[in-house]
Amino acid sequence: MQPKLTNLQAAHQSLGYHKLGGVGLVGVEVLVGLGLTGRQARVFLAVLRLGCGRAVDVMGVSLVHHQEIYPLINSLLSLGLIRKHLTKPLTYTAAPFAEVAQQLLQKKTRQLNSLTMQTQQLAERLQTCPRPPQTATPCFGTLFGSEQTKKHHQAIAEAQGSIEFVVSWVRFRQLCFHCEAELKAALKRGVRIRVAVEKPPRHNYPKWIGTLDGSAFELREMAAVPPVAFAIFDGAEVAVAYEPTTRLTLGPDLWSRHPGVVAVCCGYFDRLWAALK
């Protein structure tokens, strides 16, 4: 039994059958990007394909429900994208696509320019707003989710003295992939990097690690996944993973400069590092 097609999939197949080919799907996406709704885009492409057709013909090609076809046609008429001919019954043709594209692009550009101006005005207004006085409530850190990879990039790039990692193999592999350039740059400026990592399968470390002279980079293996994964930057800031096997790009991570949190992580790393020696 074949799976039932959604209306959008069926519309794409219908447009293809009427010799729009791959333009069916691509055309809908482009027109939606230019500001039309998905149904408006399908109706316009149907009229364009038919050349000249009745509402019932447009409905059959676009697979729009009969209760929606006339409101959609009227909306396209008001936008100047299709034209109505006073025949019996009424028929419709599409404006030339080049003309339609230019019109929609100009409208989109005006909207973006207006939005840009409003954003700038809002930013200026917010800068001049008085800020409430800071409370004395202690903060142990900040949770970062989807932006945590960016945060790691920044922290490694700003480190001046040392970086220590306790990581699972999953996180270390992603760290090497996403932050290779920053790690190499840190080593070049004399930053000492120490890594305690879960022993990888087949000992397949990234190739660039094998090219290091070992003077500022040290790596020691753990037999199993560590109970916690974290990074320490210059002994002043830590990033603690929510779960040790969570991918670096998923998070969340707790980033903290609280002296107590930093001291706990530094003490744990020193004991672990000595044990692995």
Secondary structure per residue as TSV (DSSP state, phi and psi in degrees):
chain	resnum	aa	ss	phi	psi
A	1	M	-	360.0	125.5
A	2	Q	-	-76.0	142.4
A	3	P	-	-66.8	145.9
A	4	K	-	-72.4	133.9
A	5	L	-	-81.0	144.9
A	6	T	-	-73.5	165.0
A	7	N	H	-59.3	-39.7
A	8	L	H	-67.8	-42.1
A	9	Q	H	-63.6	-41.6
A	10	A	H	-64.8	-37.5
A	11	A	H	-64.4	-41.1
A	12	H	H	-62.8	-41.9
A	13	Q	H	-65.0	-38.5
A	14	S	H	-64.9	-43.0
A	15	L	H	-63.7	-38.0
A	16	G	I	-65.3	-39.3
A	17	Y	I	-62.9	-34.3
A	18	H	I	-86.5	24.2
A	19	K	I	70.6	26.4
A	20	L	I	-83.0	-15.3
A	21	G	T	60.0	-139.9
A	22	G	T	-69.5	-7.9
A	23	V	H	-67.5	-20.8
A	24	G	H	-55.5	-61.3
A	25	L	H	-67.4	-48.1
A	26	V	H	-62.6	-42.2
A	27	G	H	-62.3	-42.0
A	28	V	H	-61.8	-44.7
A	29	E	H	-63.3	-42.0
A	30	V	H	-64.7	-46.2
A	31	L	H	-67.1	-36.1
A	32	V	H	-64.1	-40.5
A	33	G	H	-62.3	-28.2
A	34	L	T	-86.0	-2.0
A	35	G	T	121.2	-8.5
A	36	L	-	-81.6	159.6
A	37	T	-	-78.9	166.7
A	38	G	H	-60.8	-40.5
A	39	R	H	-70.1	-39.3
A	40	Q	H	-60.0	-41.9
A	41	A	H	-63.4	-42.3
A	42	R	H	-66.0	-39.8
A	43	V	H	-67.4	-42.3
A	44	F	H	-61.5	-46.2
A	45	L	H	-64.1	-34.8
A	46	A	H	-65.0	-45.2
A	47	V	H	-63.2	-41.7
A	48	L	H	-60.9	-41.2
A	49	R	H	-70.5	-40.1
A	50	L	H	-69.1	-27.2
A	51	G	S	83.0	-57.8
A	52	C	S	-153.0	121.9
A	53	G	B	-152.9	162.1
A	54	R	-	-81.7	168.6
A	55	A	H	-60.9	-37.3
A	56	V	H	-66.6	-33.8
A	57	D	H	-68.1	-43.1
A	58	V	H	-62.2	-41.6
A	59	M	H	-62.0	-40.8
A	60	G	H	-66.7	-37.5
A	61	V	H	-77.6	-41.8
A	62	S	H	-83.6	-15.1
A	63	L	T	59.3	36.0
A	64	V	-	-89.8	142.9
A	65	H	-	-62.5	146.6
A	66	H	H	-63.0	-25.8
A	67	Q	H	-74.5	-17.4
A	68	E	H	-101.9	-17.0
A	69	I	H	-63.2	-43.9
A	70	Y	H	-70.4	-42.9
A	71	P	H	-58.9	-37.6
A	72	L	H	-69.3	-41.7
A	73	I	H	-61.9	-42.8
A	74	N	H	-64.2	-37.0
A	75	S	H	-66.2	-37.4
A	76	L	H	-72.0	-32.9
A	77	L	H	-63.6	-43.8
A	78	S	H	-65.7	-27.8
A	79	L	H	-82.8	-9.3
A	80	G	T	78.2	19.2
A	81	L	S	-90.1	-23.7
A	82	I	E	-132.2	166.2
A	83	R	E	-127.8	143.9
A	84	K	E	-103.4	134.0
A	85	H	E	-111.3	132.2
A	86	L	-	-81.4	62.7
A	87	T	-	-99.3	179.8
A	88	K	S	-127.0	107.3
A	89	P	S	-74.7	173.0
A	90	L	-	-61.1	143.6
A	91	T	E	-126.4	164.3
A	92	Y	E	-136.7	143.6
A	93	T	E	-130.0	158.7
A	94	A	E	-96.7	146.3
A	95	A	-	-65.7	155.6
A	96	P	-	-54.9	138.6
A	97	F	H	-61.7	-37.8
A	98	A	H	-59.3	-40.0
A	99	E	H	-66.9	-42.6
A	100	V	H	-62.9	-46.6
A	101	A	H	-61.1	-43.5
A	102	Q	H	-62.9	-42.7
A	103	Q	H	-63.0	-46.4
A	104	L	H	-68.9	-36.4
A	105	L	H	-64.4	-42.0
A	106	Q	H	-63.1	-41.7
A	107	K	H	-64.2	-43.4
A	108	K	H	-63.4	-40.1
A	109	T	H	-63.2	-42.7
A	110	R	H	-61.6	-41.4
A	111	Q	H	-63.6	-43.8
A	112	L	H	-66.1	-40.1
A	113	N	H	-62.7	-42.3
A	114	S	H	-64.7	-42.5
A	115	L	H	-65.2	-38.6
A	116	T	H	-61.6	-44.7
A	117	M	H	-64.0	-42.6
A	118	Q	H	-64.0	-38.3
A	119	T	H	-64.4	-43.2
A	120	Q	H	-63.0	-42.2
A	121	Q	H	-64.3	-40.0
A	122	L	H	-65.5	-41.6
A	123	A	H	-61.7	-42.8
A	124	E	H	-64.8	-39.6
A	125	R	H	-66.3	-40.4
A	126	L	H	-68.7	-31.4
A	127	Q	H	-66.5	-31.4
A	128	T	H	-90.2	-7.7
A	129	C	S	-69.0	135.2
A	130	P	-	-65.7	136.4
A	131	R	-	-93.9	141.6
A	132	P	-	-66.3	150.4
A	133	P	-	-62.0	142.0
A	134	Q	-	-71.0	135.2
A	135	T	-	-84.1	164.9
A	136	A	-	-90.7	13.9
A	137	T	-	-64.0	124.0
A	138	P	-	-66.3	141.4
A	139	C	-	-120.2	124.0
A	140	F	-	-87.5	-9.1
A	141	G	-	154.6	-177.6
A	142	T	E	-129.4	137.0
A	143	L	E	-87.8	130.5
A	144	F	E	-119.1	133.5
A	145	G	-	-104.6	-99.9
A	146	S	T	-66.6	-17.7
A	147	E	T	-94.0	7.5
A	148	Q	H	-65.9	-31.5
A	149	T	H	-63.0	-41.4
A	150	K	H	-60.5	-39.0
A	151	K	H	-65.0	-39.9
A	152	H	H	-64.5	-42.8
A	153	H	H	-53.4	-49.8
A	154	Q	H	-64.8	-45.1
A	155	A	H	-64.4	-41.4
A	156	I	H	-66.6	-40.8
A	157	A	H	-66.0	-28.4
A	158	E	H	-93.5	-10.7
A	159	A	-	-64.7	139.7
A	160	Q	-	-118.3	-23.9
A	161	G	S	-119.6	-50.7
A	162	S	E	-154.9	152.5
A	163	I	E	-138.9	129.8
A	164	E	E	-122.0	138.3
A	165	F	E	-124.9	137.8
A	166	V	E	-120.8	112.1
A	167	V	E	-141.9	154.0
A	168	S	-	-76.6	167.5
A	169	W	H	-63.8	-37.4
A	170	V	H	-60.3	-47.5
A	171	R	H	-69.8	-37.7
A	172	F	H	-66.7	-39.7
A	173	R	H	-62.0	-42.3
A	174	Q	H	-69.9	-35.5
A	175	L	H	-60.8	-44.4
A	176	C	H	-65.2	-35.8
A	177	F	H	-72.8	-46.6
A	178	H	H	-82.9	-28.4
A	179	C	H	-121.0	21.7
A	180	E	H	-56.3	-46.8
A	181	A	H	-62.2	-42.8
A	182	E	H	-67.7	-38.7
A	183	L	H	-65.3	-43.4
A	184	K	H	-63.3	-42.0
A	185	A	H	-64.2	-38.2
A	186	A	H	-63.7	-42.3
A	187	L	H	-63.7	-37.6
A	188	K	H	-65.4	-32.3
A	189	R	T	-91.8	11.1
A	190	G	T	93.3	12.8
A	191	V	-	-75.0	132.3
A	192	R	E	-86.2	126.0
A	193	I	E	-118.4	124.2
A	194	R	E	-122.5	135.0
A	195	V	E	-129.4	123.1
A	196	A	E	-105.4	113.1
A	197	V	E	-132.0	146.5
A	198	E	E	-59.0	135.2
A	199	K	-	-59.2	124.6
A	200	P	-	-78.0	156.6
A	201	P	G	-65.9	134.1
A	202	R	G	60.3	14.8
A	203	H	G	53.7	38.8
A	204	N	-	-95.8	74.2
A	205	Y	-	-72.9	155.0
A	206	P	-	-56.6	145.4
A	207	K	H	-61.3	-35.4
A	208	W	H	-65.2	-23.7
A	209	I	H	-67.9	-35.0
A	210	G	H	-68.6	-15.6
A	211	T	T	-89.7	-5.2
A	212	L	S	-77.3	148.0
A	213	D	-	-79.9	-11.2
A	214	G	S	87.1	-4.8
A	215	S	S	-68.2	-39.9
A	216	A	S	-115.2	-1.0
A	217	F	E	-123.3	125.1
A	218	E	E	-130.3	142.8
A	219	L	E	-137.5	130.9
A	220	R	E	-129.2	142.1
A	221	E	E	-98.0	143.8
A	222	M	E	-105.7	151.0
A	223	A	S	-74.0	-24.2
A	224	A	S	-140.7	176.9
A	225	V	-	-62.3	131.3
A	226	P	-	-67.7	150.7
A	227	P	S	-67.8	-18.7
A	228	V	-	-146.5	148.1
A	229	A	-	-121.4	131.6
A	230	F	E	-156.2	167.7
A	231	A	E	-133.0	142.9
A	232	I	E	-120.0	127.8
A	233	F	E	-114.2	115.1
A	234	D	T	55.9	24.7
A	235	G	T	62.2	18.7
A	236	A	T	-127.5	-19.4
A	237	E	E	-140.4	141.1
A	238	V	E	-127.9	151.4
A	239	A	E	-123.5	113.8
A	240	V	E	-107.8	126.4
A	241	A	E	-75.7	145.5
A	242	Y	S	-64.0	-41.5
A	243	E	S	-134.0	139.5
A	244	P	T	-63.4	-25.0
A	245	T	T	-100.9	5.3
A	246	T	S	-66.6	137.5
A	247	R	-	-62.9	146.9
A	248	L	T	-58.9	-29.7
A	249	T	T	-86.5	-4.1
A	250	L	T	-102.0	-46.2
A	251	G	-	71.9	-166.1
A	252	P	-	-83.2	160.3
A	253	D	E	-117.1	143.9
A	254	L	E	-94.0	117.5
A	255	W	E	-102.9	127.4
A	256	S	E	-144.5	142.9
A	257	R	-	-113.6	9.3
A	258	H	-	-63.4	128.1
A	259	P	H	-55.9	-38.0
A	260	G	H	-65.5	-44.0
A	261	V	H	-65.2	-43.6
A	262	V	H	-63.5	-42.4
A	263	A	H	-63.6	-40.7
A	264	V	H	-62.0	-45.6
A	265	C	H	-66.1	-40.9
A	266	C	H	-64.6	-42.7
A	267	G	H	-63.6	-41.8
A	268	Y	H	-63.2	-43.9
A	269	F	H	-63.1	-44.0
A	270	D	H	-61.2	-43.1
A	271	R	H	-66.2	-42.7
A	272	L	H	-64.7	-44.0
A	273	W	H	-59.8	-42.6
A	274	A	H	-67.1	-37.5
A	275	A	H	-67.8	-35.1
A	276	L	H	-76.8	-15.6
A	277	K	-	-63.5	360.0
